[in-house]
Amino acid sequence: MIKIVSAVSNDIVTDNRVNKIAHSLEANGYKVTVVGRFLSTSIDLHERSYKTKRFKLLFNKGPLFYLNLNLRLFFYIAFSDFGFILANDLDTLPACFLAAKLKRKKIIFDSHELFSEVPELVNRHFVRKIWLALEKFLIPKIDLGFTVSASIAKYYENKYHVHFEVLRNVGHFRFDNEFAGVRKNLERTTIVYQGALNIGRGIELAIRSMKYIDNAELWIIGIGDIEEELKLLVADLSLESKVIFTGRIALEDVWAYTFRADIGLSLEEDMGLNYRYALPNKLFDYIQARLPVIVSDLPEMITIVDQYKIGKVLKERTPQRLAEVIIEMIKNELPTGNYNAKVGLAARELCWEREEDKLIDSVKQVCVYV
């Protein structure tokens, strides 16, 4: 049995993509260990079929964090028995690359985002140059690459002449009987945002729009860098009765909330190529929960919404306009069930059961030489 070490810089608990890939590899005969971090805010992991390891680090942000992370990853992997390494995102790639070269093993790189183009780096020119230098040095040397959208794959191929397989962040198919007994609030419409609470996600916009919407709640599921700022905004606008923060929720429990919602939001701003080319996993989670969606006017998300006719594209990013789009959906679309069949079709076609074949076929080609 071939052993795989999958390295990630988060605490594993809510990383849907890493979890899906690990389960798929296990189901196809690989033995997987997922290595991540343990934070002061981390919650217990539900039991999983694969092994997990979480490090406590001395630093949680800045250059010392990335150095600490990669040193811990390198020494853990270097003294582990494995067939190949799966590095998730650029921030784990240096340690994984060095360990792979030391032990003469293959390395797979899964780019969950266009790391050097994230909003946190766009205006930090010196720091961004460092990450770009690492990207330029390391990516041409990987043995296999995956990424989340065709636009990001094309970017890498044009820049580094390396082929990346597109492995979209689609969810497992949810059968209709899984919705049996799910109770929605018939008196108030529930609008949901799930994911990291970071800049550029359109969360502030969603909060401000709630001033103009009656008989509705906005559920914000997740934690992140701007969580406290968002809570202060809610308080300043006196929207505590309309905006609910759930905090960190285990991956396995998020569905209990998403199922009960009525509309899903994915409102990333065009803050660099990373968000412009984004195809977020929350969009596919909403689809599996059979929710119509409202998305940003960005190419990858537009393609999905237009192809399946499962929601609306927000072209004017103002709270008033977002409120109008939500109200229109509440009054004219939700009562008629207009989206039900369309979202159901999208759920059947955009599911992990179809996507994982690309993962397994590609990994098997690399493993021939392990």
C-alpha positions as a printed Julia matrix, in Angstrom:
370×3 Matrix{Float64}:
   0.0    0.0     0.0
   1.45   3.36   -1.05
   1.63   5.94    1.74
   0.88   9.6     1.11
   1.63  12.63    3.27
  -0.73  15.54    2.55
   0.49  18.85    4.03
  -1.66  21.92    4.65
  -1.16  25.17    6.59
  -4.61  25.25    8.25
  -5.97  23.13   11.1
  -7.71  20.58    8.8
 -11.06  20.86   10.62
 -12.93  22.8     7.94
 -10.83  22.07    4.85
 -13.36  20.33    2.63
 -11.03  19.89   -0.35
  -8.23  18.23    1.62
 -10.78  15.96    3.32
 -12.41  14.89    0.04
  -9.09  14.14   -1.63
  -7.84  12.18    1.37
 -11.03  10.07    1.47
 -10.87   9.4    -2.28
  -7.24   8.32   -2.09
  -7.99   6.05    0.88
 -10.94   4.51   -0.97
  -8.6    3.68   -3.85
  -6.01   1.85   -1.78
  -3.65   4.58   -0.61
  -2.76   5.18    3.03
  -3.06   8.89    3.79
  -1.76  11.1     6.6
  -2.95  14.73    6.58
  -0.63  17.12    8.4
  -1.76  20.57    9.52
  -1.78  22.99   12.47
  -3.37  23.08   15.89
  -4.51  26.59   16.82
  -5.8   28.08   20.05
  -9.19  28.27   18.32
  -9.08  24.72   16.94
 -11.88  22.33   17.79
 -11.79  18.55   18.01
 -11.64  16.61   14.78
 -14.41  14.14   14.07
 -13.09  10.65   13.54
 -11.78  10.2    10.02
 -10.7    7.19    8.01
  -7.23   8.62    7.44
  -4.53   9.56    9.93
  -4.13  13.21   10.99
  -1.35  15.16   12.65
  -1.61  18.78   13.85
   1.37  20.85   14.99
   1.34  23.59   17.59
   3.51  26.38   16.21
   5.26  29.22   18.02
   3.99  31.81   15.53
   0.64  32.19   13.77
   1.35  34.86   11.17
   4.13  36.67    9.35
   7.49  35.41    8.07
   8.28  33.52   11.29
   5.04  31.58   10.96
   5.91  30.38    7.44
   9.45  29.52    8.51
   8.2   27.66   11.59
   5.55  25.84    9.56
   7.95  24.69    6.87
  10.61  23.57    9.34
   8.1   21.46   11.25
   6.69  20.02    8.02
  10.13  19.26    6.62
  11.37  17.35    9.65
   8.09  15.47   10.06
   8.02  14.4     6.4
  11.76  13.69    6.23
  11.41  11.16    9.06
   8.19   9.62    7.75
   7.69   6.59    5.56
   5.81   7.64    2.43
   5.51   7.0    -1.29
   4.88  10.59   -2.35
   3.98  13.99   -0.94
   0.92  16.14   -1.64
   1.59  19.83   -0.94
  -1.56  21.92   -0.55
  -0.92  25.5    -1.66
   2.31  27.39   -2.1
   2.94  27.97    1.61
   3.61  24.24    2.21
   5.48  23.6    -1.04
   9.03  24.58    0.09
   9.14  21.99    2.9
   7.41  19.32    0.81
   9.75  19.92   -2.14
  12.92  19.67   -0.01
  11.7   16.53    1.75
  10.74  14.93   -1.57
  14.14  15.68   -3.07
  15.94  14.41    0.04
  14.09  11.09   -0.1
  13.88  10.94   -3.9
  10.11  10.81   -3.96
   7.49  12.34   -6.22
   5.71  15.54   -5.28
   2.16  16.57   -6.15
   1.1   20.2    -5.81
  -2.55  21.11   -5.27
  -3.05  24.85   -5.73
  -6.29  25.76   -3.96
  -5.83  29.36   -5.04
  -3.48  31.63   -6.95
  -1.43  32.29   -3.82
   0.77  35.1    -5.13
  -2.37  37.0    -6.18
  -4.34  36.85   -2.92
  -5.63  40.27   -1.72
  -3.36  40.17    1.33
  -0.3   40.25   -0.98
  -1.41  42.39   -3.91
  -0.21  45.66   -2.36
   2.73  44.22   -0.39
   5.25  44.31   -3.21
   8.36  43.03   -1.4
   6.57  40.11    0.27
   4.8   39.26   -2.97
   8.14  39.17   -4.82
   9.37  36.53   -2.38
   6.35  34.32   -3.0
   6.62  34.84   -6.75
  10.29  33.81   -6.6
   9.34  30.63   -4.73
   6.56  29.98   -7.22
   8.93  30.45  -10.15
  11.54  28.14   -8.65
   9.31  25.37   -7.33
   6.35  24.96   -9.66
   8.34  23.9   -12.75
   9.85  21.1   -10.63
   6.63  19.42   -9.45
   5.64  16.0   -10.79
   1.9   16.63  -10.94
  -0.25  19.71  -10.46
  -3.93  20.22   -9.61
  -5.88  23.44   -9.26
  -9.46  24.58   -8.79
 -10.38  26.36  -12.02
  -9.52  26.41  -15.71
  -8.42  30.05  -15.48
  -5.8   29.32  -12.8
  -4.6   26.25  -14.71
  -4.18  28.36  -17.84
  -2.27  31.02  -15.84
   0.24  28.46  -14.56
   0.64  26.81  -17.93
   1.26  30.11  -19.71
   3.7   31.36  -17.07
   5.62  28.21  -16.12
   4.85  25.79  -18.98
   3.54  23.22  -16.49
   0.28  21.37  -17.08
  -2.26  21.49  -14.24
  -5.3   19.22  -14.02
  -8.48  21.08  -13.09
 -10.0   19.5   -10.0
 -12.99  21.63   -9.07
 -14.12  22.08   -5.46
 -17.37  20.25   -6.03
 -19.11  18.46   -3.16
 -20.3   14.89   -2.82
 -23.68  14.31   -4.39
 -26.51  14.69   -1.9
 -29.54  12.52   -2.5
 -33.03  13.94   -2.07
 -33.74  11.77    0.99
 -30.93  13.58    2.84
 -33.17  16.64    2.91
 -36.03  14.79    4.58
 -36.91  16.41    7.88
 -34.92  19.58    7.19
 -36.97  22.45    8.56
 -36.62  25.88    7.07
 -37.85  29.01    8.81
 -41.04  29.76    6.92
 -41.41  33.19    8.49
 -37.92  34.48    7.65
 -35.77  33.88    4.6
 -32.27  32.62    5.46
 -29.33  33.86    3.41
 -26.05  32.04    4.01
 -22.36  32.82    3.6
 -19.97  30.0     4.47
 -16.2   30.16    4.33
 -13.27  32.17    5.65
 -14.0   35.63    7.05
 -11.28  37.43    5.12
 -11.02  40.64    3.12
 -12.43  40.65   -0.38
 -15.14  38.04    0.23
 -18.05  40.49    0.0
 -19.15  39.81    3.58
 -19.32  43.5     4.53
 -21.48  44.11    1.46
 -23.83  41.3     2.49
 -24.11  42.67    6.03
 -24.89  46.22    4.85
 -27.57  44.92    2.48
 -29.52  43.51    5.42
 -30.55  47.06    6.37
 -32.9   47.01    3.38
 -34.34  43.5     3.7
 -37.22  42.59    6.0
 -38.06  39.17    7.42
 -34.66  37.72    6.61
 -31.51  36.52    8.4
 -27.93  36.37    7.18
 -25.98  33.42    8.57
 -22.21  33.84    8.48
 -20.54  30.45    8.94
 -16.82  30.44    9.63
 -14.01  32.44   11.21
 -11.19  34.57    9.87
  -8.97  37.63   10.03
 -11.78  40.2     9.9
 -14.3   38.47   12.16
 -14.13  41.1    14.9
 -14.42  43.94   12.35
 -17.52  42.3    10.92
 -19.1   41.94   14.35
 -18.4   45.61   15.07
 -20.04  46.54   11.75
 -23.14  44.54   12.68
 -23.3   46.32   16.04
 -22.79  49.76   14.45
 -25.67  49.1    12.07
 -27.86  47.6    14.84
 -28.32  44.42   12.83
 -27.79  41.89   15.64
 -31.28  40.45   15.09
 -30.65  39.95   11.37
 -27.01  38.78   11.17
 -25.97  35.58   12.94
 -22.34  34.51   13.38
 -22.0   30.76   13.96
 -18.26  30.77   14.62
 -16.09  27.8    13.71
 -18.1   24.68   12.89
 -16.69  21.26   12.12
 -16.8   20.34    8.45
 -19.21  17.5     9.11
 -21.68  19.83   10.87
 -21.81  22.71    8.38
 -24.52  20.94    6.39
 -26.95  21.21    9.29
 -26.92  24.96    8.66
 -26.59  25.08    4.88
 -29.51  22.68    4.32
 -31.8   25.03    6.25
 -30.89  28.14    4.26
 -32.76  29.54    1.25
 -30.13  31.51   -0.7
 -26.33  31.14   -0.91
 -23.88  34.03   -1.41
 -20.47  33.98   -3.09
 -19.53  37.64   -3.54
 -15.75  37.76   -3.94
 -14.35  41.11   -5.06
 -12.09  41.52   -8.08
  -9.01  42.08   -5.91
  -6.3   40.49   -8.01
  -6.24  37.42  -10.2
  -6.85  35.0    -7.34
 -10.4   36.21   -6.77
 -11.0   36.99  -10.43
 -10.33  33.34  -11.29
 -12.03  31.95   -8.16
 -14.42  29.03   -8.26
 -15.14  28.65   -4.52
 -16.14  25.39   -2.91
 -19.0   27.16   -1.11
 -20.67  27.68   -4.5
 -20.75  23.92   -5.04
 -21.83  23.31   -1.45
 -24.81  25.59   -2.02
 -25.64  23.66   -5.17
 -25.58  20.33   -3.31
 -27.84  21.89   -0.67
 -30.18  22.81   -3.58
 -29.88  26.56   -2.93
 -30.14  29.2    -5.64
 -27.11  31.48   -5.52
 -26.08  35.1    -5.95
 -22.51  35.45   -7.2
 -20.0   38.09   -8.22
 -19.57  39.29  -11.77
 -16.43  37.14  -12.2
 -15.78  34.76  -15.1
 -15.63  31.32  -13.5
 -18.72  31.82  -11.34
 -20.66  33.46  -14.16
 -20.0   30.39  -16.31
 -21.58  28.05  -13.74
 -24.59  30.27  -13.01
 -25.3   30.99  -16.68
 -24.85  27.39  -17.78
 -27.27  25.94  -15.23
 -29.52  29.01  -14.67
 -29.27  28.55  -10.9
 -29.19  32.13   -9.63
 -28.23  35.71  -10.28
 -25.01  37.62  -11.0
 -24.5   40.83   -9.0
 -23.22  43.43  -11.43
 -23.49  46.51   -9.21
 -21.72  46.07   -5.88
 -23.8   48.28   -3.61
 -25.81  47.21   -0.53
 -28.97  48.61   -2.09
 -28.55  46.66   -5.31
 -27.68  43.42   -3.53
 -30.79  43.9    -1.37
 -32.9   44.4    -4.51
 -31.56  41.17   -6.04
 -32.23  39.23   -2.84
 -35.74  40.67   -2.48
 -36.53  39.89   -6.11
 -35.43  36.3    -5.56
 -37.48  36.03   -2.35
 -40.66  37.45   -3.92
 -40.55  36.07   -7.45
 -38.34  32.99   -7.54
 -38.42  31.12   -4.22
 -42.25  30.8    -3.97
 -42.54  29.33   -7.47
 -39.72  26.79   -7.05
 -38.28  28.14  -10.29
 -34.76  27.06   -9.39
 -35.52  23.62   -7.97
 -35.1   21.48  -11.07
 -32.17  23.54  -12.37
 -30.2   23.32   -9.13
 -31.02  19.61   -8.95
 -29.51  19.07  -12.4
 -26.42  21.07  -11.44
 -26.06  18.98   -8.27
 -26.09  15.75  -10.28
 -23.51  16.97  -12.78
 -21.24  19.02  -10.48
 -20.39  16.41   -7.86
 -17.22  14.86   -6.47
 -18.19  11.38   -7.67
 -17.59  12.61  -11.23
 -14.58  14.79  -10.42
 -12.51  12.31   -8.42
 -11.83  10.08  -11.44
  -9.41  12.75  -12.69
  -7.65  12.73   -9.32
  -7.18   8.97   -9.16
  -6.18   8.56  -12.82
  -3.56  11.31  -12.53
  -2.12  10.04   -9.25
  -1.84   6.51  -10.63
   0.29   7.8   -13.48
   2.72   9.39  -11.01
   2.73   6.34   -8.74
   3.96   4.1   -11.52
   7.39   5.59  -10.91
   7.31   5.63   -7.08
